[in-house]
Amino acid sequence: MGTPDGEFCQPSGWQLCPERNPPTFFVAVLTDINSERHYCACLTFWEPAEPTQVTPGSSGQLFAPKTLVLVSRLDHAEVFRVSLGLIYTIHVEGLNVGLENVVGNLLTCIIPLAGGSQRTVSLGAGDRQVIQTPLTDSLPISRCSVALLFRQLGITNVLSLFCAALTEHKVLFLSRSYQRLSDACRGLLALLFPLRYSFTYVPILPAQLLEVLSTPTPFIIGVNAAFQAEAQELLDVIVADLDGGTVTVPECVHIPPLPEPLQSQTNSVLSMVLDPELELADLAFPPPTTSISSLKMQDKELRAVFLRLFAQLLQGYRWCLHMVRIHPEPVIRFHKVAFLGQRGLVEDDFLMKVLEGMAFAGFVSERGVPYRPTDLFDELVAHEVARMRADENHPQRVLRHVRELAEQLYKNENPYPAVAMHKVQRPGEASHLRRVPRPFPRLDEGLVQWIVDQATAKMQGAPPAVKAEKRTTVPSGPPMTAILERSGGLHGNSARRLEVVRNCISYVFEGKMLEAKKLLPAVLRALKGRAARRCLAQELHLHVQQNRAVLDHQQFDFVVRMMNCCLQDCTSLDEHGIAAALLPLVTAFCRKLSPGVTQFAYSCVQEHVVWSTPQFWEAMFYGDVQTHIRALYLEPAEDRDPAQVVGAPWALGG
């Protein structure tokens, strides 16, 4: 039991009431200085106000709120509800059970660790509770919160909030129900997985702290709808009214949408999950019944849609991870420009903001390491990319995949779906209206502490509960070039262009300059495309490996001309990695001008803008250090596999 600040127990303020209201329950979330979340369960009931609480001159009986509070680092809302409800029941029904004994047992209750374990506990009042833990800690627990959020706001509004939270805007939920505020915030965070929200997160903000809404930093906050007027004065806050089903975006705020075709595809799949009858509405002979998932399963299906979305957004991300080893401890960095360039999304506002955000920085540091416990997202982004692409134009296959993922998410939350139900006494109907002989008593703290000490002494001999983490090498999935080829579908025309580039280079190095000269105009046209530029770099690299870097004058001029053609279309970002691939080549290819005088290719390609960008040279330096370190430990064959070590060379995709 704990006593957080009083305003979190009564977020609308402590007020007297002319009648006994029924007991209420909600869970607030408090965040400490170390960014650890504490779950604050509050059960409020009403007792006759004491004379000292009543304003002189008031007429009639008034009732004052009293709140039982349970604070825990563990997120077990239903256990909190049942436990606090049992304490209230013992009091209001006058059961012959010591409250101190129940509270002491509650404080010393052993909760099983994650990993799909369960435990039956009793607080000593003839009760029985079965506590289950999820199979995997990293997957969020949503219960029904995501499904409720979609029912309250609809597809378009939830997608807007999703994009707003990912691009670091301020999101404010309004409702008359505190539990709905908690559920909505929980649901939005569950949709952001595998990213973790790292800004201010207060599902229930007390009225006394409304000035927090004026903070310049992003947030997800819930406020009672009674304070809607104060929310309307905020100029840069997106307001979601859960009771009215609306989302209001200020004129000065721009929420970038998902890139197409993902926006349309996500809309379509969400519609199939939420309204399965839509597909059948125009049929002349519709089936007699359609299967509608339960609320809990629909919740997981909606989450599965967003899990697929993230797998499509982030596919191939591990090929853009760099290990920077110039510091005392290795640092993992993500090559955003290469990632966006391979997809042709350098100008995409949404993805650029996501990759530059705090949540993605946390994603890289947490998930970038090559050896760690893996989860459903890791498997999806590594092994299901091809399936998702193949299913794009087949709605029923997409829906089947969504349901497969939903089953796994459901099993994670409910590893033992057939367990015995709770057995906990509840108060009688309308018990809050009965006159209780005495107010809720002050507990004997000494007795509670003695019970806690006794239980602690018994547990001292028990072996420590150590959570066994199964670590493994994180699968990398297909390289970015393979993803690109699948999405572009390397047409016959493109294949012919690459063949022209290869033939021209072969003629140059075989000394067949007349044939090379005939092909050169076609090669220069082909080099406007990414695939041809990448092909040129790969072919030239092969000739350097064969010690054929010293050229005659004609060969040198041909090679330099093709390099300049590649580099003239490179931006300062070098998003396609062409300049990075050519850099070792321009310092390798050379020609003899006279005895003792050698000209290298770099002297003829110096004018391009990419060479003047500090970020380019920084990335090249880090990559060079990593390459040399890998060479010390790995055989050449091993060094080709990015799954072995973070920091695979991104320029050529392997």
Protein Blocks (a to p, Z undefined) as FASTA:
>chain_A
ZZddfklmmmnopaddfbdcdddddddddddfkopacddddddddddddfklpcghiacj
dddddddddddfbdcfklmmmmmmmmmmmmmnopacdfklmmmmmmmpccddehhiacdd
dehiopacdddddfblklccekjmmmmmmmmnommlmmmmmmmmmnopacddddfbfklm
mmmmmmmmmmmpcbdcfbdcdfbacfklmmmmmpcbdcdddddfklmmmmmmpmkbccdd
fknopacddfklccdddddfklmmmmmmmmmmmmmmlmmmmpmbdcfbdcdddfklmmmm
mmmmmmmmmmmmmgoklmmcccdfkbfbdcddddfklmmmmnopmmpmklmmmmmpmklm
mmmmmmmpmbdcddfklmmmmmmmmmmmmmmmmmklmmmmmmmmmmmmmmmmmmplmbcc
dddddddehklmpccfbacddddfklmmmmmmmmmmmmmmpccdddddddddddebjafk
lmmmmmnopafklmmmmmmmmmmmmmmmnopamlmmmmmmmmmmmmmpmklmmmmmmmmm
mmmmnopabccfklmmmmmmmmmmmmmmpcfkomnommmmmmmmmmmgccdfbghiacdf
klmmmmpmklmpmklmmmmmmmmmmmmmmmmmpcfklmmpmklpghiafkloZZ
